[in-house]
């Protein structure tokens, strides 16, 4: 690993546990002013509450609104969302059947911000096979630029359709497909959806040669469900979590963050 990337990776992944707790705070560019980021007062609160994270992901234009979050020796690593998507938007929120992606920032600018890394998307399963080819090309290009600049490349791999079982859980075969592809085209870290059981998590993490971190998804009604899900991910061999709404939308984000940090970096899979 290039020395610059090695040093930046050490800011994201803790040396003692080889795991990471990353907060995704990039939802505004995808869904608009959600609770927890609806106005500057709420963003100021998050700038105070999220400092215990190992890293925080934001779109490039948001850094100026929460600069204090990234200032100082004890600040989390800055990661920039460098690709936009409308695939996650619902029909009611001007969504599309399959959706598209587009770049958000030049990697040179990301490096100038002092970021440790970037988050990218890889979507598979479009009706048009050429769309999938363009996805691969875009991720490879970003990865090559990250290698050149010494930036960590976190890839969120997903399917645009047919990714769930009838019971709503995520299909292990599809997860194994796109995480393996993401690893083999050069991702440094992979973020994806969590399968339904600890055994499936273990199978997924064992068949992907790249560290896998699991997404938190929408805010759960019972916070304990989020903690149990996180603990199952760590027991299954996850390299960490990339949680957003289940942290910054909780009543006390700092307390929630501390609880997740104990799960990720404390006794393996323990919920305190």
C-alpha positions as CSV (number, residue, x, y, z in Angstrom):
1,X,0.0,0.0,0.0
2,X,1.3,3.5,-0.9
3,X,2.6,5.3,2.2
4,X,0.2,8.2,1.8
5,X,-2.8,5.8,1.6
6,X,-1.4,3.8,4.5
7,X,-1.2,6.9,6.7
8,X,-4.7,7.9,5.7
9,X,-6.1,4.4,6.3
10,X,-4.6,4.5,9.8
11,X,-6.8,7.6,10.5
12,X,-10.0,5.7,9.5
13,X,-9.3,2.1,10.8
14,X,-8.1,1.8,14.4
15,X,-4.8,-0.1,14.7
16,X,-5.8,-1.9,17.9
17,X,-9.0,-3.5,16.6
18,X,-8.5,-3.2,12.8
19,X,-12.1,-2.0,12.6
20,X,-13.8,1.3,12.0
21,X,-16.9,3.2,13.0
22,X,-17.8,5.6,10.2
23,X,-20.7,8.0,10.4
24,X,-22.5,8.7,7.1
25,X,-23.7,12.3,7.2
26,X,-24.3,12.7,3.5
27,X,-28.0,12.2,3.2
28,X,-29.0,15.7,2.4
29,X,-27.6,15.6,-1.1
30,X,-29.6,12.4,-1.6
31,X,-32.9,13.0,0.2
32,X,-33.0,16.7,1.2
33,X,-33.2,18.2,4.7
34,X,-33.8,15.2,6.9
35,X,-34.2,15.4,10.7
36,X,-30.7,15.8,12.2
37,X,-29.5,18.0,9.3
38,X,-32.6,20.0,8.6
39,X,-31.0,23.4,9.5
40,X,-27.7,24.9,10.7
41,X,-28.6,24.5,14.4
42,X,-29.0,20.8,13.9
43,X,-25.8,20.6,11.9
44,X,-23.9,22.5,14.6
45,X,-25.2,19.9,17.1
46,X,-23.8,17.1,15.0
47,X,-20.5,18.9,14.7
48,X,-20.3,18.5,18.5
49,X,-21.9,15.1,18.8
50,X,-20.0,13.1,16.1
51,X,-16.4,13.8,17.1
52,X,-16.1,10.3,18.6
53,X,-16.4,8.7,15.2
54,X,-13.4,7.2,13.5
55,X,-14.5,9.0,10.3
56,X,-17.4,11.0,9.0
57,X,-18.6,11.0,5.4
58,X,-20.0,14.3,4.0
59,X,-20.6,15.7,0.5
60,X,-17.9,18.2,-0.6
61,X,-20.2,21.2,-0.2
62,X,-21.1,20.4,3.4
63,X,-17.6,20.6,4.9
64,X,-18.0,24.4,5.2
65,X,-21.2,24.1,7.2
66,X,-19.7,21.7,9.9
67,X,-16.0,22.6,9.7
68,X,-15.5,22.4,13.6
69,X,-16.3,18.7,13.4
70,X,-13.0,18.2,11.5
71,X,-10.8,20.6,13.4
72,X,-8.3,19.5,16.1
73,X,-6.1,16.6,16.9
74,X,-9.0,14.5,18.2
75,X,-11.3,15.0,15.2
76,X,-12.6,12.2,13.1
77,X,-11.1,11.6,9.7
78,X,-12.8,13.5,6.9
79,X,-14.2,11.4,4.1
80,X,-15.9,12.9,1.0
81,X,-18.9,11.5,-0.9
82,X,-17.7,11.8,-4.4
83,X,-20.6,10.3,-6.3
84,X,-24.3,11.3,-6.2
85,X,-27.2,8.9,-6.9
86,X,-31.0,9.0,-7.1
87,X,-31.4,5.3,-7.0
88,X,-32.4,5.4,-3.3
89,X,-35.1,8.0,-3.7
90,X,-38.7,6.8,-3.6
91,X,-41.3,7.5,-6.3
92,X,-43.0,9.9,-3.9
93,X,-39.8,11.9,-3.7
94,X,-39.2,12.3,-7.4
95,X,-37.6,8.9,-7.6
96,X,-37.0,6.7,-10.7
97,X,-37.4,3.0,-11.5
98,X,-33.7,2.4,-11.6
99,X,-32.0,5.8,-11.3
100,X,-28.6,7.1,-12.1
101,X,-25.3,8.3,-10.6
102,X,-23.0,11.3,-11.3
103,X,-19.7,12.6,-9.9
104,X,-19.7,15.2,-7.1
105,X,-16.1,16.2,-6.8
106,X,-12.7,16.1,-8.5
107,X,-10.3,14.0,-6.5
108,X,-7.7,16.8,-6.6
109,X,-10.1,19.0,-4.7
110,X,-10.8,16.2,-2.2
111,X,-7.1,16.0,-1.5
112,X,-6.9,19.8,-1.1
113,X,-9.5,19.6,1.6
114,X,-7.3,17.3,3.6
115,X,-9.6,14.3,3.4
116,X,-8.4,10.9,4.3
117,X,-10.6,9.1,1.7
118,X,-13.7,9.1,-0.4
119,X,-16.9,7.1,-0.7
120,X,-18.0,5.9,-4.1
121,X,-20.9,3.8,-5.4
122,X,-21.0,0.7,-7.5
123,X,-24.5,-0.3,-8.7
124,X,-25.1,-3.5,-10.6
125,X,-28.1,-5.0,-12.3
126,X,-29.3,-2.2,-14.7
127,X,-31.6,-3.3,-17.6
128,X,-29.0,-2.0,-20.0
129,X,-25.7,-3.9,-19.7
130,X,-23.8,-0.9,-20.9
131,X,-24.9,1.0,-17.8
132,X,-23.2,-1.6,-15.6
133,X,-20.1,-1.3,-17.8
134,X,-20.1,2.4,-17.2
135,X,-20.4,1.9,-13.5
136,X,-17.4,-0.4,-13.5
137,X,-15.4,2.1,-15.5
138,X,-16.3,5.0,-13.2
139,X,-15.3,3.1,-10.1
140,X,-12.0,1.9,-11.6
141,X,-11.2,5.5,-12.7
142,X,-11.9,6.8,-9.2
143,X,-9.8,4.1,-7.7
144,X,-6.9,4.8,-9.9
145,X,-7.0,8.5,-8.9
146,X,-7.2,7.5,-5.3
147,X,-4.1,5.4,-5.7
148,X,-2.3,8.3,-7.4
149,X,-3.3,10.8,-4.6
150,X,-3.0,8.4,-1.7
151,X,-6.7,8.6,-0.8
152,X,-8.6,5.7,0.7
153,X,-11.3,4.4,-1.6
154,X,-14.5,3.2,0.1
155,X,-17.0,1.7,-2.3
156,X,-20.6,1.1,-1.5
157,X,-21.7,-1.8,-3.6
158,X,-25.4,-2.4,-4.3
159,X,-27.9,-3.8,-6.8
160,X,-30.5,-1.6,-8.4
161,X,-33.1,-4.4,-8.4
162,X,-33.8,-7.9,-7.1
163,X,-31.6,-7.5,-4.1
164,X,-34.1,-8.6,-1.5
165,X,-35.6,-11.9,-0.4
166,X,-39.4,-12.2,-0.1
167,X,-39.1,-11.6,3.7
168,X,-37.3,-8.3,3.0
169,X,-33.8,-9.5,3.9
170,X,-30.9,-8.9,1.5
171,X,-30.0,-11.8,-0.8
172,X,-26.7,-13.3,0.2
173,X,-25.9,-14.4,-3.4
174,X,-26.3,-10.9,-4.7
175,X,-24.3,-9.4,-1.8
176,X,-21.5,-11.8,-2.5
177,X,-21.5,-11.0,-6.2
178,X,-21.2,-7.2,-6.0
179,X,-18.9,-7.1,-3.0
180,X,-16.5,-9.5,-4.7
181,X,-16.6,-7.4,-7.9
182,X,-15.9,-4.2,-5.9
183,X,-12.9,-5.8,-4.2
184,X,-11.5,-7.1,-7.4
185,X,-11.7,-3.8,-9.2
186,X,-9.6,-2.2,-6.5
187,X,-11.7,-1.0,-3.5
188,X,-9.8,-0.4,-0.3
189,X,-12.9,-0.8,1.9
190,X,-16.4,-1.9,1.0
191,X,-19.7,-0.8,2.4
192,X,-22.8,-2.8,1.8
193,X,-26.2,-4.0,3.2
194,X,-26.2,-6.6,5.9
195,X,-27.6,-10.0,5.3
196,X,-30.1,-11.4,7.8
197,X,-28.1,-13.8,10.0
198,X,-24.7,-13.8,11.7
199,X,-23.8,-16.9,9.6
200,X,-24.6,-15.1,6.4
201,X,-22.5,-12.1,7.5
202,X,-19.6,-14.5,8.2
203,X,-20.0,-16.2,4.8
204,X,-20.0,-12.8,3.1
205,X,-17.0,-11.4,4.9
206,X,-15.1,-14.6,4.4
207,X,-15.7,-14.7,0.6
208,X,-14.7,-11.0,0.1
209,X,-11.0,-10.4,0.2
210,X,-11.5,-6.7,1.0
211,X,-12.7,-5.4,4.5
212,X,-16.5,-5.2,4.6
213,X,-18.4,-2.6,6.6
214,X,-22.2,-2.7,6.9
215,X,-24.6,0.1,6.4
216,X,-27.2,1.0,9.0
217,X,-30.1,2.0,6.8
218,X,-33.2,4.1,7.9
219,X,-33.7,5.0,11.6
220,X,-35.2,2.1,13.5
221,X,-38.1,2.7,15.8
222,X,-36.3,0.8,18.7
223,X,-32.6,1.8,19.1
224,X,-31.9,-1.6,20.7
225,X,-32.7,-3.2,17.3
226,X,-29.9,-1.1,15.7
227,X,-27.5,-2.1,18.5
228,X,-28.3,-5.8,18.0
229,X,-27.9,-5.5,14.2
230,X,-24.5,-3.8,14.8
231,X,-23.4,-6.5,17.2
232,X,-24.4,-9.3,14.8
233,X,-22.3,-7.6,12.1
234,X,-19.2,-7.6,14.3
235,X,-19.7,-11.2,15.4
236,X,-19.9,-12.1,11.8
237,X,-16.5,-10.6,11.0
238,X,-17.4,-7.2,9.8
239,X,-14.5,-4.6,9.6
240,X,-16.9,-2.1,11.1
241,X,-20.0,0.0,10.5
242,X,-21.0,2.9,8.3
243,X,-24.1,4.1,10.1
244,X,-25.9,7.4,9.6
245,X,-29.5,7.9,10.5
246,X,-29.4,5.4,13.4
247,X,-26.8,7.8,15.0
248,X,-27.5,11.3,13.9
249,X,-31.3,11.0,14.1
250,X,-31.3,9.5,17.6
251,X,-32.4,11.6,20.5
252,X,-28.8,11.8,21.8
253,X,-26.4,11.2,18.9
254,X,-23.3,11.4,21.1
255,X,-24.5,8.7,23.4
256,X,-25.6,6.5,20.5
257,X,-22.2,7.0,18.8
258,X,-20.5,5.9,22.0
259,X,-22.6,2.8,22.3
260,X,-21.9,1.8,18.7
261,X,-18.2,2.5,19.3
262,X,-18.2,0.0,22.2
263,X,-19.8,-2.6,19.9
264,X,-17.2,-2.1,17.2
265,X,-14.1,-1.6,19.3
266,X,-15.0,-3.3,22.6
267,X,-15.4,-7.0,23.2
268,X,-16.2,-8.7,19.9
269,X,-19.9,-8.4,19.3
270,X,-20.7,-7.2,22.9
271,X,-23.6,-4.9,23.5
272,X,-23.1,-2.9,26.7
